[in-house]
Amino acid sequence: MAENTTEGAHETPAPEAPAPHPVPHAHTVGQPVPPVPPAEPHPDRWGRVDEEGTVYVRGADGERAIGVWQAGTPEEGLLHFARRFDDLRTEVELLETRLASGAGDPKHALASATQLRDGLADAAVVGDLAALGGRIEQVIAHAERSLADAKQEREQAREVAVARKQALADEAEKIAADSTQWKAAGDRLRTILDEWKTIKGVDRKTDDELWRRFSKAREGFNRRRGSHFAELDKQRAAAKARKEELIAEAESLADSDSWGPTAARYKELMGEWKAAGRAPKDSDDALWQRFRAAQDAFFARRSAAFSERDAEFSGNAAKKEELLAEAEKIDPGANLEAAKSQLRKVQERWDEIGKVPRERIRDLDARLKAVQDRVRGAEESKWRRTDPEAQARAAQFRERVEQFESQAAKARAAGDERRAKKADEQAAQWREWLDAAEQALADR
């Protein structure tokens, strides 16, 4: 706008218009820009005030009226409008400094510089407008480059953020589809959610799509986990019911005196207990304590009974050892009938004594059997010696030997050596059989 004053202005002849100031070349971002020379102390180079107080600014296209000065001398008027030019230049320098340091907002700088550029043609200032305009263009170019760089950085950051959320969504979907490590997987999904919240810079559409994937995966995992634990609860309830049945049977057997069959049944019950699976955690330990207590009661009773029995069996073993010492003195060779009578008495007393410890049975029975075998052997030997059939066979063999010897003697007397030799051979054969039969009788 034109500057209006109440005082008259001194008439000052207009100096020649200087050649237009060249616009500085664009410079690299961050490098210093050559400063625009201040309007002072010679603002008349860039403008003038005519006799009527109209103020002009000179530019490449000639002069342009920018206002009226009547508040003082023309020099004061030029200085006034030159200070206003300095204000614009200071604003431009501030934009430059902020852009160069990175502290300024390129978008704001671009808007401010564009506004300055667009208003420069009508600005009521006196100074090197061409140089200032070039400087403004440099600020605009710098801001546009900064905005482009920032956009590229944002795009790269967006791509990184999208990739991170894509990877998290992929991992969540894999967990939802495959994992049965319920606690670890649930913890990981919560960690993924926390990490997800820290990732910024994804556009709304892509972010919504990825979030739907992650949310669907998490809900799917939660459904699978819920179904698993519901089924697990059902199985544990069934296990509890089954274990209560086993406890009832175990407690009913605790007072049994059928040691062997009952111990075998407890072994079966233990296998069935393991096959039943785990009951709910708050009751499984208590159920086991009841089951084990029933077993312990039975086996404690059995152990006490076995201890008492073992003491009795040890006493029986001592008695049988005394009896064996007596039995081993039996001499069937001296008097077989007396030996047999003594053995029968030993056997009767042996059975009356009863059982002995398991580890002693073989040794004690073997010693008694040795006595029995001696008596039985003596009896069999006596029987063989008096066996009529054996004696008859020996007599028959003797008769045949005598018969063939007689035939040999007659044949030899008659001069028939061939028949004599054959009869001798037959006699020799029967003599061998006779010797064996007589030896058998002698061995008896």
Buried (B, 14 or more C-beta within 10 A) or exposed (E): EEBEBEEEBBEBEBEEBEEBBEBBEEBEBEEEBEEBBBBEEEBBBBBBBBEEBBBBBBBEEEBBEBBBBBBBBBEEBBBBBBBBBBEBBEBBBBBBEBBBEEEBBBEEBBEBBBEBBEEBEEBBBBBBBBBBBBBBBBBBBBBBBBBEEEEEEEEEEBEEBBEBBBEBBEBBBEBBEEBEEBEEBBEBBEEBBEEBEEBEBBEEEBBEBBBEBBEBBBEBBEEBBEEEEEEBEEBBEEBBEBBBEBBEBBBEBBEBEEBEEBBEBBEEBBEEBEEBBEBEEEBBEEBBEBBBEBBEBBBEBBEEEEEEEEEBBEEBBEBBBEBBEEBEEBEBEEEBEEBBEBBEEBBEBBEEBEEBBEEBBEEBEEBBEEBBEBBBEBBEBEEBBEBEEBBEBBEBBBEBBBBBBEBBEEBBEEEBEEBBEBBBEBBEEBBEBBEEBBEBBEEB
